[in-house]
Amino acid sequence: MRDDYQQLVDEITAVLRAPATLENRDFALIAFGAQDSEDRDDTEEPALDPVRTRSILQRRSTAAVRAWFEAFGIARAQAPLRIPPDPAAGVFMGRICLPVRHRGVVHGYVWLLDDGHLSDLELGGPTGAPDPRLARAMETADRIGALLAAEARAGEELGELLRDVLTGPPAGRDAARAGLRTALRGAGDGPLALVAVVPWTPGTGEDADHPGLPHLPSIVAACALPGTAATGAGLATLVRLRAATALDPARTTAEQLLRSPRATTGSLDGVQPRAAAGVSAPRRGLEELPAAWQEALDAARAAHADTRLGPVAEWSAIGPYRLLTALPELPPDAAVRPLLAPAHAELARTAETFLDCAGQAGRTAARLGIHRQTLYYRLSRVRQLTGLDLDAGEDRLLLHMTLKAARLGPPRR
């Protein structure tokens, strides 16, 4: 289907004699057209625009660019819009936006650089009809909208099957797994991995009619899943791998998803959450997807808890969090509880770093940027508060695990 999008974008480029760019509703690049040099005089330099260049190279526009364009009502537009430049947002050239619609829903946008060559293009409106060339371009945009809508419907059906496989009642999972295997054809045999992104904001308001699920080449199915008060809603994506030992496609997909506005909007209890992603171990086939989903969620939870792991964490690389995320919520050990008070946050960080460094004072002091005598003083305060002997292996294990568990917070299940 990507070839179909490219062909239609090339048609718009040819009709309007201006390079067109197609992005989906979330401003992720789908296709772009290159203008033939014969369309310009020999004395003219080709128009360069950093926003278009960034969109092509990074496959997505920035939040500032998105905010500027959306302020003109493009998500509700029924007809082409002319948008002025805004150097403060990095938009140095104006745009003509062709909304890509299907049955009243905007599924994407075709962008044209308004660099002077389109100044005579009449957009139409109450006083007159649009330029015939623009009318032809809008007909092509409608065909793109039908394709995007069909792809969205197919994606929603796959997402519903994936949701049933991951979180549906056990009695219905076999049927959902069989349906997903049929829909995915050979891709269902693997190798595959699951990526969890939390939080993920579902469509609301003007976006309520749009699923907002990602369209990336490596994703074979995706679904939004309800979350808890601790996590908010999450996104599950099933990713096709090139080999059972190579998680690079899953990691790249996770990084791309974290750049989506849906991974960075919304709040929990009035606090803006830091989005993170987790990647499961590879799987062959669909039978172990529920276990893989738990791995991906646990890895995302660990990435939230420990910034050294994130923002994308692979389940195989989260160390002790593999065990801690599997445990039910337990109150902190009574001996360690005084150390977890906000007033002792610096002492807790010192103790955790000391234990992370296997009790080596030199490494600990260097990592914390403090003098050894300062470290020894802080460790003595930890002993006084907890009553634990940091020379005893069991006491050190108890302290270390309690501090790590405190980072995780409530279970994210």
C-alpha positions as CSV (number, residue, x, y, z in Angstrom):
1,M,0.0,0.0,0.0
2,R,3.0,2.3,0.5
3,D,3.6,2.3,-3.2
4,D,0.0,3.4,-3.8
5,Y,0.6,6.4,-1.5
6,Q,3.8,7.3,-3.3
7,Q,2.1,7.2,-6.7
8,L,-0.8,9.4,-5.5
9,V,1.6,11.9,-4.0
10,D,3.6,12.0,-7.2
11,E,0.3,12.7,-9.1
12,I,-0.3,15.8,-6.8
13,T,3.3,16.9,-7.3
14,A,2.9,16.7,-11.1
15,V,-0.5,18.5,-11.2
16,L,0.6,21.4,-9.0
17,R,4.2,21.4,-10.2
18,A,5.3,21.7,-6.5
19,P,6.8,19.0,-4.2
20,A,4.1,17.5,-2.0
21,T,4.5,15.7,1.3
22,L,2.0,13.3,2.8
23,E,1.8,12.9,6.6
24,N,-0.7,11.0,8.7
25,R,-2.9,12.5,11.4
26,D,0.0,12.4,13.9
27,F,2.4,14.1,11.5
28,A,4.4,11.0,10.7
29,L,5.8,10.9,7.1
30,I,4.2,8.5,4.7
31,A,5.4,9.7,1.3
32,F,6.9,12.7,-0.4
33,G,7.3,13.9,-4.0
34,A,10.4,15.4,-5.5
35,Q,9.9,18.3,-8.0
36,D,11.6,17.9,-11.3
37,S,14.3,20.5,-11.9
38,E,12.6,21.3,-15.3
39,D,9.8,22.9,-13.4
40,R,12.0,25.8,-12.5
41,D,14.1,28.3,-14.4
42,D,17.8,27.5,-14.6
43,T,18.6,30.7,-12.6
44,E,16.4,29.6,-9.7
45,E,17.7,27.8,-6.6
46,P,15.5,25.0,-5.3
47,A,13.4,25.9,-2.3
48,L,14.8,24.5,0.9
49,D,12.8,24.3,4.1
50,P,14.1,22.9,7.3
51,V,10.7,21.6,8.4
52,R,10.3,19.6,5.2
53,T,13.9,18.4,5.4
54,R,13.5,17.3,9.0
55,S,10.2,15.5,8.2
56,I,11.9,13.5,5.4
57,L,15.0,12.7,7.3
58,Q,13.4,12.0,10.7
59,R,10.0,10.8,9.5
60,R,8.2,13.2,11.8
61,S,7.6,16.9,12.5
62,T,8.4,18.6,15.8
63,A,5.8,19.5,18.5
64,A,6.3,23.2,17.8
65,V,5.6,22.7,14.1
66,R,2.6,20.6,14.9
67,A,1.2,23.1,17.3
68,W,1.6,25.9,14.7
69,F,-0.2,24.1,12.0
70,E,-3.0,22.7,14.2
71,A,-3.8,26.2,15.4
72,F,-5.2,26.9,12.0
73,G,-7.8,24.2,12.4
74,I,-6.4,21.7,9.9
75,A,-7.9,18.7,11.9
76,R,-11.4,20.1,11.1
77,A,-10.7,21.6,7.6
78,Q,-13.1,20.8,4.8
79,A,-11.0,22.5,2.1
80,P,-7.4,23.6,1.4
81,L,-5.9,26.1,3.8
82,R,-3.1,28.6,3.3
83,I,-0.8,28.8,6.4
84,P,1.7,31.6,6.8
85,P,5.3,31.0,8.0
86,D,6.4,31.1,11.6
87,P,10.2,31.4,12.0
88,A,9.8,31.0,15.8
89,A,8.5,27.4,15.2
90,G,11.1,26.8,12.5
91,V,8.5,27.2,9.7
92,F,10.4,29.5,7.3
93,M,8.0,29.0,4.4
94,G,4.3,29.1,4.2
95,R,2.3,26.0,3.4
96,I,-0.8,25.0,1.5
97,C,-2.5,22.2,3.4
98,L,-4.8,19.7,1.6
99,P,-6.7,17.8,4.3
100,V,-6.9,14.1,3.5
101,R,-10.4,13.1,4.5
102,H,-12.7,10.1,4.3
103,R,-16.4,10.2,5.4
104,G,-15.9,13.3,7.4
105,V,-12.7,12.2,9.3
106,V,-9.3,13.7,8.6
107,H,-6.8,10.9,8.3
108,G,-3.8,12.9,7.2
109,Y,-2.4,16.0,5.4
110,V,-0.8,16.8,2.0
111,W,1.6,19.7,2.4
112,L,2.8,22.0,-0.4
113,L,5.6,24.6,0.1
114,D,4.1,28.0,-0.6
115,D,7.4,29.4,-1.9
116,G,5.9,31.9,-4.5
117,H,5.2,29.4,-7.2
118,L,1.7,28.8,-5.8
119,S,0.8,32.4,-5.1
120,D,-1.6,32.5,-8.0
121,L,-3.4,29.3,-6.8
122,E,-7.0,30.2,-5.9
123,L,-8.1,28.1,-2.9
124,G,-11.7,28.9,-3.5
125,G,-14.3,29.6,-0.8
126,P,-17.5,31.7,-0.5
127,T,-16.4,34.0,-3.3
128,G,-15.4,31.4,-6.0
129,A,-14.4,28.0,-7.0
130,P,-10.9,26.6,-6.4
131,D,-8.3,26.5,-9.1
132,P,-9.0,23.5,-11.4
133,R,-5.5,22.1,-10.6
134,L,-6.3,22.3,-6.9
135,A,-9.6,20.6,-7.5
136,R,-7.8,17.7,-9.2
137,A,-5.3,17.5,-6.4
138,M,-8.1,17.3,-3.8
139,E,-9.7,14.5,-5.8
140,T,-6.4,12.7,-5.5
141,A,-6.2,13.6,-1.7
142,D,-9.7,12.0,-1.3
143,R,-8.3,8.8,-2.9
144,I,-5.5,8.9,-0.4
145,G,-8.1,9.4,2.4
146,A,-9.9,6.2,1.3
147,L,-6.7,4.2,1.4
148,L,-5.7,5.5,4.9
149,A,-9.2,4.8,6.2
150,A,-9.1,1.3,4.8
151,E,-5.7,0.8,6.4
152,A,-7.0,2.2,9.7
153,R,-10.0,-0.2,9.6
154,A,-7.7,-3.2,8.9
155,G,-5.4,-2.0,11.7
156,E,-8.3,-1.8,14.2
157,E,-9.4,-5.3,13.4
158,L,-5.9,-6.6,13.9
159,G,-5.6,-4.6,17.1
160,E,-8.8,-6.0,18.5
161,L,-7.5,-9.5,17.9
162,L,-4.2,-8.7,19.5
163,R,-6.0,-7.1,22.5
164,D,-8.0,-10.3,22.9
165,V,-4.9,-12.5,22.7
166,L,-3.1,-10.3,25.3
167,T,-5.8,-9.5,27.8
168,G,-9.0,-11.2,26.8
169,P,-10.7,-14.0,28.8
170,P,-8.8,-17.3,28.6
171,A,-11.7,-19.0,26.9
172,G,-11.6,-16.7,23.9
173,R,-7.8,-16.4,23.5
174,D,-7.5,-19.5,21.2
175,A,-10.0,-18.1,18.8
176,A,-8.4,-14.7,18.8
177,R,-5.0,-16.2,18.3
178,A,-6.3,-18.3,15.3
179,G,-7.9,-15.1,13.8
180,L,-4.7,-13.1,14.3
181,R,-2.6,-15.9,12.7
182,T,-4.9,-16.0,9.7
183,A,-4.8,-12.2,9.3
184,L,-1.0,-12.0,9.6
185,R,-0.4,-14.9,7.3
186,G,3.3,-15.9,7.4
187,A,4.2,-13.0,9.6
188,G,2.5,-14.7,12.5
189,D,5.1,-17.5,12.6
190,G,7.8,-15.0,13.8
191,P,10.2,-14.0,14.8
192,L,8.3,-11.4,16.7
193,A,8.6,-9.1,19.8
194,L,6.1,-7.0,21.7
195,V,6.8,-3.3,22.5
196,A,4.9,-1.6,25.4
197,V,4.7,2.2,25.5
198,V,3.3,3.8,28.7
199,P,1.6,6.2,29.0
200,W,-0.2,6.3,25.6
201,T,-3.0,8.9,25.2
202,P,-6.0,7.6,23.2
203,G,-8.0,9.9,21.0
204,T,-10.2,12.5,22.7
205,G,-12.1,15.5,21.6
206,E,-11.4,16.2,17.9
207,D,-9.4,13.0,17.8
208,A,-12.1,10.8,19.2
209,D,-13.1,9.5,15.8
210,H,-9.5,8.7,14.9
211,P,-7.9,5.6,16.4
212,G,-4.4,7.2,16.5
213,L,-2.7,3.8,16.2
214,P,0.8,4.0,14.7
215,H,1.6,3.2,11.1
216,L,5.3,2.0,11.0
217,P,6.6,-0.6,8.6
218,S,7.8,-3.1,11.2
219,I,4.5,-3.1,13.2
220,V,2.2,-5.9,12.2
221,A,-0.5,-5.2,14.8
222,A,-1.1,-2.6,17.5
223,C,-3.7,-1.8,20.2
224,A,-4.3,0.6,22.9
225,L,-4.9,-1.0,26.3
226,P,-6.5,0.5,29.4
227,G,-4.1,1.3,32.2
228,T,-4.1,1.9,35.9
229,A,-3.9,5.0,38.0
230,A,-0.1,4.5,38.1
231,T,0.5,4.1,34.4
232,G,-2.3,5.5,32.4
233,A,-3.3,3.8,29.1
234,G,-0.6,1.8,27.3
235,L,0.1,0.8,23.7
236,A,1.0,-2.7,22.7
237,T,2.7,-3.2,19.3
238,L,3.6,-6.5,17.7
239,V,6.8,-6.1,15.8
240,R,8.3,-8.3,13.0
241,L,12.0,-9.1,13.6
242,R,14.6,-9.9,10.9
243,A,16.1,-12.6,13.1
244,A,15.3,-14.3,16.4
245,T,18.5,-12.9,17.9
246,A,18.1,-9.3,16.6
247,L,15.8,-6.9,18.5
248,D,16.9,-3.8,16.6
249,P,13.6,-3.4,14.7
250,A,11.7,-3.5,18.0
251,R,14.0,-1.0,19.6
252,T,13.8,1.3,16.6
253,T,10.0,1.1,16.6
254,A,9.9,1.9,20.4
255,E,12.1,5.0,19.8
256,Q,9.8,6.2,17.0
257,L,6.7,5.6,19.1
258,L,8.1,7.6,22.0
259,R,8.4,10.6,19.6
260,S,4.6,10.5,19.0
261,P,2.6,13.2,20.6
262,R,0.4,10.5,22.0
263,A,3.3,9.2,24.1
264,T,3.9,12.7,25.6
265,T,0.5,14.2,26.2
266,G,-1.9,13.8,29.1
267,S,-1.2,13.7,32.8
268,L,-1.6,11.5,35.8
269,D,-2.9,13.2,38.9
270,G,-1.9,16.5,37.4
271,V,1.7,15.4,36.8
272,Q,3.2,15.1,33.3
273,P,4.4,11.5,33.1
274,R,7.7,10.5,31.4
275,A,6.9,8.1,28.6
276,A,8.9,4.9,28.4
277,A,9.0,1.8,26.4
278,G,9.7,-1.9,27.1
279,V,10.8,-4.6,24.6
280,S,10.0,-8.3,25.2
281,A,12.3,-11.2,24.4
282,P,11.9,-12.5,20.9
283,R,9.2,-15.1,20.2
284,R,8.4,-17.6,17.5
285,G,4.7,-17.7,16.7
286,L,1.8,-16.3,18.7
287,E,1.4,-18.8,21.6
288,E,3.6,-17.0,24.1
289,L,2.3,-13.4,23.4
290,P,0.7,-12.9,26.8
291,A,4.0,-13.7,28.5
292,A,5.9,-11.5,26.1
293,W,3.4,-8.7,26.8
294,Q,4.1,-9.0,30.5
295,E,7.9,-8.8,29.8
296,A,7.4,-5.7,27.7
297,L,5.3,-4.0,30.4
298,D,7.8,-5.0,33.1
299,A,10.7,-3.5,31.0
300,A,8.7,-0.3,30.5
301,R,8.0,-0.1,34.2
302,A,11.7,-0.6,35.0
303,A,12.6,2.1,32.4
304,H,10.2,4.5,34.3
305,A,11.8,3.6,37.6
306,D,15.5,3.8,36.6
307,T,16.5,6.4,34.0
308,R,19.8,4.5,33.4
309,L,17.7,1.9,31.6
310,G,15.5,4.1,29.5
311,P,13.7,5.5,27.8
312,V,13.7,2.1,26.0
313,A,14.5,-1.0,28.0
314,E,14.8,-4.6,26.9
315,W,13.5,-7.1,29.3
316,S,16.7,-9.1,29.0
317,A,18.7,-6.1,30.2
318,I,16.7,-4.9,33.3
319,G,18.6,-7.1,35.7
320,P,17.0,-7.4,39.2
321,Y,13.9,-5.7,38.0
322,R,12.9,-8.9,36.2
323,L,12.3,-10.4,39.6
324,L,11.0,-7.3,41.4
325,T,8.4,-6.5,38.7
326,A,6.9,-10.0,39.2
327,L,6.3,-9.5,42.9
328,P,3.0,-8.3,44.3
329,E,2.9,-5.0,46.1
330,L,4.5,-5.3,49.5
331,P,5.1,-2.6,52.1
332,P,8.8,-1.6,52.5
333,D,10.8,-3.6,55.0
334,A,10.4,-2.1,58.5
335,A,14.2,-1.6,58.9
336,V,14.6,0.3,55.6
337,R,11.4,2.3,55.9
338,P,13.0,5.3,57.8
339,L,15.6,5.6,55.0
340,L,12.7,6.1,52.4
341,A,11.5,9.3,54.0
342,P,11.8,12.3,51.7
343,A,14.2,13.9,54.1
344,H,16.7,11.1,53.6
345,A,16.5,10.9,49.8
346,E,20.3,11.7,49.5
347,L,21.2,9.0,52.0
348,A,19.0,6.5,50.1
349,R,20.6,7.4,46.8
350,T,24.1,7.0,48.4
351,A,23.2,3.6,49.8
352,E,21.8,2.4,46.5
353,T,24.8,3.6,44.5
354,F,27.2,2.0,47.0
355,L,25.4,-1.3,46.6
356,D,25.2,-0.9,42.8
357,C,29.0,-0.5,42.9
358,A,29.4,-3.8,44.8
359,G,30.5,-1.9,47.9
360,Q,33.5,-0.3,46.3
361,A,34.0,3.0,48.0
362,G,36.2,4.5,45.3
363,R,33.8,3.8,42.5
364,T,30.8,5.0,44.6
365,A,32.5,8.3,45.6
366,A,33.5,8.9,41.9
367,R,29.9,8.2,40.6
368,L,28.4,10.5,43.2
369,G,31.0,13.2,42.9
370,I,31.8,13.3,46.6
371,H,34.8,12.8,48.8
372,R,35.4,9.4,50.4
373,Q,35.0,10.8,53.9
374,T,31.6,12.2,52.9
375,L,30.6,8.8,51.6
376,Y,31.7,7.1,54.9
377,Y,29.8,9.6,56.9
378,R,26.6,9.0,54.9
379,L,27.0,5.2,55.1
380,S,27.3,5.5,58.9
381,R,24.0,7.5,58.9
382,V,22.4,4.7,56.8
383,R,23.5,2.2,59.5
384,Q,22.1,4.3,62.3
385,L,18.7,4.8,60.5
386,T,18.2,1.1,59.5
387,G,20.2,-0.9,62.0
388,L,21.6,-2.9,59.1
389,D,25.2,-4.0,58.9
390,L,26.5,-3.1,55.4
391,D,29.3,-5.6,55.8
392,A,26.8,-8.5,56.1
393,G,25.7,-10.0,52.8
394,E,22.0,-10.6,53.8
395,D,21.6,-7.1,55.2
396,R,23.1,-5.7,52.0
397,L,20.7,-7.8,49.9
398,L,17.7,-6.7,51.9
399,L,18.6,-3.0,51.7
400,H,19.4,-3.2,48.0
401,M,16.2,-5.0,47.0
402,T,14.1,-2.7,49.1
403,L,15.6,0.4,47.6
404,K,15.1,-1.0,44.0
405,A,11.5,-2.0,44.8
406,A,10.8,1.5,46.2
407,R,11.8,2.9,42.8
408,L,9.2,0.8,41.0
409,G,6.2,2.0,43.1
410,P,2.9,0.2,42.8
411,P,2.7,-2.8,40.5
412,R,1.7,-1.7,36.9
413,R,-0.6,-4.6,36.1
